[in-house]
Amino acid sequence: MNSFLRKILGFFIVGIGMVILLFSCQATPVTQSQPTTTTPAATPTETPTTTPTPANFPPVASVNSEATLPAQLPPLPYAASALEKAIDAQTMQLHHDRHHAAYVNNLNEAIKQSPDLQNRSVESLLRDLNSVPENIRTTVRNNGGGHLNHTIFWQIMSPNGGGQPTGAIAGEINKTFGSFEGFRKQFNSAGGDRFGSGWVWLVRNPQGQLQIVSTPNQDSPIMDGNYPIMGNDVWEHAYYLRYQNRRAEYLDNWWNVVNWEEVNRRSQVSGQRS
C-alpha cells in the first residue's frame, strides 16, 4: 500500500512540473513581442524632419545669373506681412503662392513637350521667342515672362525700403528725369495709363540710357532688348484686396517699399552689360 501511494505521489509531482514548464514556454513569446509594438510608433515623430521648408528651396535668382530651367518658385525674401506699408499680407500670399506659382508650373509643363528647351534659360527663350515651337510659344511668353517679372518684383521691394534713391542711380535719375519727383510722377503716370493688365518699368535701353516703359500682360522688357532695373506690377491681383479700383493710390504707396539698394545694384549690372 505504501508503494502504491509513492507511485501516485510521483506521478502527481511530475504532472505539476510539466504544467509549470508548459506555462513558462507560452509566456516567452509575450515578453518578446512587446518591443516590436513600440518601433512603428517612433516613425511618425521622425517624419516632419524630412518635410521641405522654405529654407530648403533654391535662393532667389540673382541678376548676375540667368533663370535656369526647369523653373523654380523662389521664396519671398521677407515675411508676407512685411510690406504692410504698401501691400497687405493676404495679397502678398496670394500673389506669390498662387499667381507666381502658376506661372512656374505652366512654364515647366510647356517645356516638357520640347526637351531641347530645358537646356536653355528663361531669358534666352524670351529673347528669341521665334526659336520656341509655335504650339507652346504663347505659353512660354506669358508664363516665362510672369516668372521672370515676379522674381525681379520680390527683389526690388523691402520692409526697410522707401525714401529717396541712393547710390549712383540717384544721380542718374536726376540727370535723366530732372529730379526724383519728376521721375516718380512719370513712372506713376505710365503705370496708371497702362490699359488692363501689365507692368511699368525703369529700364536701361540698348543705347545705355534710362527709360520708363510699360509692358502688357506678362511681357518682359528683355523682349525689346531693354534691361529691367525696377518694375511695378499693375495687374489687379497685385493690389485689389486693399485698393480695389484705386490703382493710383497703390502706385503712390508702393514707393514706401522700394528697395533702392537692390535697384542701384541692378542699375550697375545693367550699365556693365549695355
C-alpha positions in Angstrom: 0.0 0.0 0.0 2.8 2.4 0.8 4.4 1.5 -2.5 1.2 2.4 -4.4 1.0 5.8 -2.7 4.6 6.5 -3.5 3.8 5.9 -7.2 0.7 8.1 -7.1 2.7 10.9 -5.4 5.5 10.6 -8.0 3.0 10.9 -10.9 1.4 13.9 -9.2 4.8 15.7 -8.8 5.8 15.0 -12.4 2.4 16.3 -13.6 2.8 19.6 -11.7 6.3 20.1 -13.2 5.0 19.6 -16.7 2.2 22.1 -16.2 4.7 24.7 -14.8 7.0 24.1 -17.8 4.2 24.5 -20.3 3.1 27.8 -18.9 6.6 29.1 -18.8 7.1 28.3 -22.5 3.8 30.1 -23.5 4.8 33.3 -21.7 8.0 33.7 -23.5 6.6 35.0 -26.9 4.5 37.6 -25.0 7.6 39.2 -23.5 9.4 39.1 -26.8 6.6 40.8 -28.8 6.4 43.9 -26.7 9.4 45.8 -28.3 8.0 45.3 -31.8 4.8 47.2 -30.9 6.8 50.4 -30.0 9.1 50.5 -33.1 6.5 51.7 -35.6 5.2 54.3 -33.2 8.6 56.1 -33.5 8.3 56.6 -37.2 5.7 59.5 -37.3 7.8 61.5 -34.9 10.7 61.4 -37.4 8.6 62.4 -40.5 8.5 66.2 -40.0 12.3 66.4 -40.1 12.2 65.4 -43.8 9.4 67.8 -44.8 10.8 70.6 -47.1 10.8 74.1 -45.6 11.3 77.4 -47.3 14.9 77.3 -46.2 15.4 74.3 -48.4 14.2 76.0 -51.5 16.6 77.5 -54.1 17.6 81.1 -53.4 16.0 84.0 -55.3 17.6 84.3 -58.7 20.3 87.0 -58.9 20.6 89.5 -61.7 24.1 88.1 -62.2 22.8 84.7 -63.3 20.0 83.8 -65.7 16.9 81.9 -64.5 17.5 78.2 -65.2 15.0 75.6 -66.3 13.0 73.8 -65.1 11.8 76.9 -63.3 11.7 77.1 -59.5 9.4 79.3 -57.4 11.7 81.5 -55.3 10.7 82.1 -51.6 9.8 85.6 -50.6 12.9 87.3 -49.2 10.7 88.6 -46.3 7.5 87.7 -44.4 4.3 88.1 -46.4 3.2 90.8 -43.8 6.5 92.7 -44.1 5.3 95.2 -46.7 2.1 96.4 -45.0 3.1 100.0 -45.7 2.0 99.3 -49.3 0.7 95.8 -49.7 -1.3 93.6 -47.3 -0.2 90.1 -46.2 -3.1 88.3 -47.9 -2.4 89.9 -51.2 1.3 89.0 -50.9 0.5 85.4 -50.1 -2.0 85.0 -53.0 0.3 86.9 -55.4 3.3 84.7 -54.6 1.9 81.4 -53.6 -0.8 81.2 -56.3 -0.1 83.6 -59.2 3.7 83.3 -59.4 3.5 79.5 -58.6 1.0 79.1 -61.5 3.5 80.7 -64.0 6.3 78.4 -62.8 4.1 75.3 -63.1 2.7 76.3 -66.5 6.1 77.1 -67.9 7.6 73.8 -66.8 4.6 71.8 -68.1 5.0 73.5 -71.5 8.7 72.8 -71.9 8.2 69.1 -71.2 6.9 68.9 -74.8 10.3 70.1 -76.1 13.2 68.6 -74.1 15.7 70.6 -76.0 14.4 73.8 -74.4 15.2 72.5 -70.9 18.9 73.2 -71.5 18.2 76.9 -72.1 17.4 79.8 -69.7 14.1 81.6 -69.3 15.8 84.8 -70.6 17.1 83.1 -73.7 13.7 81.8 -74.5 12.1 85.2 -74.1 14.8 87.0 -76.1 14.3 84.6 -79.0 10.7 83.5 -78.9 10.8 82.6 -82.6 13.0 79.7 -81.7 10.3 78.3 -79.4 7.9 75.8 -81.1 4.7 77.7 -82.2 2.4 75.4 -80.3 3.9 76.4 -76.9 5.2 79.9 -77.9 2.4 81.9 -76.3 2.5 79.8 -73.1 6.3 80.3 -72.8 5.9 84.0 -73.5 3.2 84.5 -70.9 4.4 82.2 -68.1 8.2 82.7 -68.7 7.6 86.4 -68.6 5.4 86.1 -65.5 8.1 84.1 -63.7 10.9 86.4 -64.6 8.9 89.6 -63.9 7.8 88.4 -60.4 11.2 87.2 -59.5 12.5 90.7 -60.0 9.5 92.2 -58.3 10.1 90.5 -55.0 13.7 91.5 -55.0 13.2 95.2 -55.6 10.9 95.6 -52.6 11.9 95.6 -48.9 10.4 96.2 -45.5 13.2 98.8 -45.0 12.6 100.4 -48.4 11.2 103.7 -49.4 12.5 107.2 -49.3 14.8 108.8 -51.8 17.0 106.8 -54.1 20.6 106.2 -53.0 23.8 105.4 -54.8 24.7 106.0 -58.4 21.1 105.5 -59.5 20.1 108.7 -57.7 22.3 110.9 -59.7 21.4 109.2 -63.0 17.7 109.6 -62.2 18.2 113.3 -61.6 20.2 113.7 -64.8 17.7 111.8 -66.9 14.4 113.0 -65.4 15.3 116.3 -63.8 14.5 115.1 -60.2 13.3 112.2 -58.3 9.9 113.7 -58.0 9.8 114.2 -61.8 10.8 110.6 -62.3 8.2 109.3 -59.8 5.5 111.3 -61.5 6.3 110.0 -64.9 6.6 106.4 -63.6 3.2 106.6 -61.9 1.6 108.1 -65.0 2.9 105.3 -67.2 1.6 102.7 -64.7 -1.8 104.4 -64.4 -2.1 104.7 -68.2 -1.5 101.0 -68.8 -4.8 99.8 -70.0 -5.8 96.5 -68.5 -3.1 94.3 -67.0 0.7 94.9 -67.3 3.8 96.4 -65.8 5.6 99.7 -65.5 9.4 99.7 -65.6 12.5 101.7 -65.3 14.9 100.1 -67.9 18.2 100.7 -69.5 17.7 100.7 -73.2 20.1 99.3 -75.8 21.7 102.8 -76.0 22.6 102.6 -72.3 20.0 105.2 -71.3 17.4 105.1 -68.5 13.9 104.9 -69.8 10.4 104.4 -68.4 8.4 101.8 -70.4 5.1 99.9 -69.9 4.6 96.3 -71.0 1.2 94.5 -71.4 0.3 91.3 -69.6 3.4 89.4 -68.5 5.7 90.6 -71.3 9.3 91.2 -70.1 11.3 94.3 -71.2 14.1 92.0 -72.3 11.8 91.0 -75.3 12.5 94.5 -76.6 16.2 94.5 -75.8 15.8 96.5 -72.6 17.3 95.6 -69.2 14.7 95.8 -66.3 16.1 97.8 -63.4 12.9 98.1 -61.4 9.2 97.4 -62.1 5.8 97.6 -60.5 3.1 95.1 -61.2 -0.2 96.9 -62.1 -2.3 93.7 -62.6 -5.3 94.0 -60.3 -4.3 90.9 -58.4 -1.3 92.9 -57.2 -3.4 95.4 -55.3 -7.1 94.8 -55.5 -7.8 93.4 -52.0 -6.7 96.7 -50.3 -7.1 99.3 -53.1 -10.0 97.8 -55.2 -10.0 100.0 -58.3 -7.7 102.7 -56.9 -4.6 101.9 -58.8 -3.2 105.5 -58.4 -3.3 105.1 -54.6 -1.4 101.8 -54.9 1.2 103.3 -57.2 1.7 106.2 -54.7 2.1 103.9 -51.7 4.3 101.4 -53.5 7.3 103.8 -53.2 7.3 103.2 -49.5 8.7 99.7 -50.0 11.1 100.2 -53.0 14.5 98.6 -52.2 16.9 101.2 -53.5 19.9 99.2 -52.6 18.7 96.4 -55.0 17.6 98.9 -57.6 21.1 100.5 -57.5 22.7 97.1 -57.9 20.6 96.2 -60.9 21.4 99.6 -62.4 25.1 98.9 -62.0 24.8 95.5 -63.6 22.8 96.9 -66.5 25.4 99.5 -67.1 28.1 96.9 -67.3 26.0 94.9 -69.8 24.9 97.8 -72.0 
